[in-house]
Amino acid sequence: MSQGTIGLYSVARKLRKDKKTTEEFEVMLGNLSLEEVVALKLELSGKIIKGKLYGFNLYHAIPEITKEAVFKYAVSANRSKKAAADFMGITYRYFKMLARKYNIDNYFKENE
């Protein structure tokens, strides 16, 4: 993994390409707080499984879920991997480890 340019990565563009969002939805989403977005996502997910999240330790999983979301944002908001690492306040070496863990290059390159 080079320290090269990642300026073309965009979570919004990827989700639009995957038909998971639209510009109109993004405007509506922008009017919600982060807490409201998370609560709504959990409520909608709970409806699918009739509110039963048994066996999934949601409260303890939140930090890891949040870290992955912040990582994806940092990658899409910066022009290079080094800049994304600096943005998050982590070393480039740790950034590379997280990029492998989250399979970040494949996340953004799928369906290109």
Buried (B, 14 or more C-beta within 10 A) or exposed (E): EEBEEBEEBBBEBBBBEEEEBEEEEEEEEEEEEEEEEBEEEEEEEEEEEEEEEEEEEEEEEEEEEEBBBEBBBBBBBBEBBBBBBBBBEBEBEEBBEBBEEBEBBEBBEEEE
